[in-house]
Amino acid sequence: MKKNTFSTKGLTKVYGEGRSAVHALRGVDLDIPEGEIVVLLGPSGSGKSTLLNIIGGLDRATEGEAYFQDQNLNEMTDKQLTLYLCPHRWRHPAGDSGKRDLAARWCAHHGNRQYRKRP
């Protein structure tokens, strides 16, 4: 049995409060096994980008759990999420070195010494 690369349990994201609250995700359960290719389809406003932002470490869920392998993204500090985001997630399939350089500079500035330029 393959190990899950990404998984969510009861993932909920609410923007705003009270009567004006927008429920972008409501209790999403998802398992994406290692090596699988997934396509997210749905109408505008259905939560596709919100889900990707949460499992990508760019946003935090209001409730529920989001995992990358065995790491609970909800329990990570801001610094840990920064390291989680660093350049391996920003690589362009065509090898756009400019984007990689930008990602490396961003990560170096935010404390990931592994990507600091050496003289």
C-alpha positions in Angstrom: 0.0 0.0 0.0 1.3 3.4 -1.0 2.0 6.1 1.6 0.0 9.3 1.3 1.9 12.3 0.1 -0.9 14.7 1.0 -4.0 14.1 3.2 -6.6 16.2 4.8 -9.2 15.3 7.5 -12.2 17.5 8.1 -10.5 20.5 6.5 -12.5 23.7 6.8 -11.7 27.3 5.8 -13.9 30.2 6.6 -13.2 33.8 5.6 -14.8 36.5 7.7 -17.2 36.1 10.6 -20.9 36.1 11.3 -23.5 36.6 8.5 -20.8 37.7 6.1 -18.6 34.5 6.6 -17.7 32.7 3.5 -17.2 28.9 3.8 -14.5 28.1 1.2 -14.0 24.5 2.4 -16.4 22.4 4.5 -15.0 19.2 6.0 -12.8 18.1 3.2 -11.3 14.6 3.5 -8.6 13.8 0.9 -5.8 11.2 0.5 -3.3 11.6 -2.3 -1.0 8.5 -2.5 2.7 8.9 -3.4 3.3 9.2 -7.1 -0.4 9.9 -8.0 -1.4 12.7 -10.4 -4.5 14.5 -9.3 -6.7 17.0 -11.2 -9.0 19.3 -9.2 -12.1 20.3 -11.2 -15.0 22.5 -10.1 -16.8 25.7 -10.7 -15.4 29.1 -9.7 -15.7 29.5 -5.9 -15.7 25.8 -5.1 -12.5 25.9 -3.0 -9.9 24.5 -5.4 -7.4 27.3 -4.8 -8.1 27.4 -1.1 -7.3 23.7 -0.8 -4.1 24.1 -2.8 -3.1 27.1 -0.7 -3.5 25.1 2.5 -1.7 21.9 1.4 0.9 24.2 -0.2 1.6 25.9 3.1 0.5 29.3 1.9 -2.6 29.5 4.1 -3.9 27.8 7.3 -7.1 25.9 7.8 -9.8 27.2 10.1 -10.4 23.7 11.3 -9.3 20.2 10.5 -5.9 18.7 9.6 -3.6 18.9 6.6 -0.6 16.7 6.2 2.4 16.5 3.9 3.7 12.9 4.4 3.7 12.7 8.2 4.0 16.4 8.9 0.9 18.2 10.2 1.0 21.5 8.4 -1.4 23.0 11.0 1.1 22.5 13.8 4.0 24.1 11.9 5.4 27.5 13.0 5.6 30.2 10.4 9.3 29.5 10.0 8.7 25.8 9.5 6.1 26.6 6.8 8.7 28.9 5.1 11.2 26.0 5.0 8.4 23.7 3.7 7.8 26.2 0.9 11.4 26.6 -0.2 12.6 26.2 -3.7 11.8 22.5 -4.4 8.1 23.7 -4.6 8.9 26.6 -6.9 10.8 24.9 -9.6 9.4 25.4 -13.1 9.2 22.2 -15.1 11.0 23.9 -18.0 13.9 24.8 -15.7 13.3 28.5 -15.4 16.5 29.4 -13.5 15.2 32.9 -12.8 12.4 31.6 -10.7 14.7 29.2 -8.9 17.1 32.1 -8.1 14.3 34.2 -6.9 13.0 31.4 -4.6 16.6 30.8 -3.3 17.0 34.5 -2.4 13.6 34.5 -0.8 14.4 31.4 1.3 17.8 32.7 2.2 16.3 36.0 3.4 13.8 34.1 5.5 16.3 32.0 7.3 17.0 28.8 5.2 20.8 28.7 5.1 20.8 25.8 2.8 19.9 28.1 -0.1 22.2 31.0 0.7 24.5 31.9 -2.2 28.1 31.0 -1.6 31.0 33.2 -2.9 
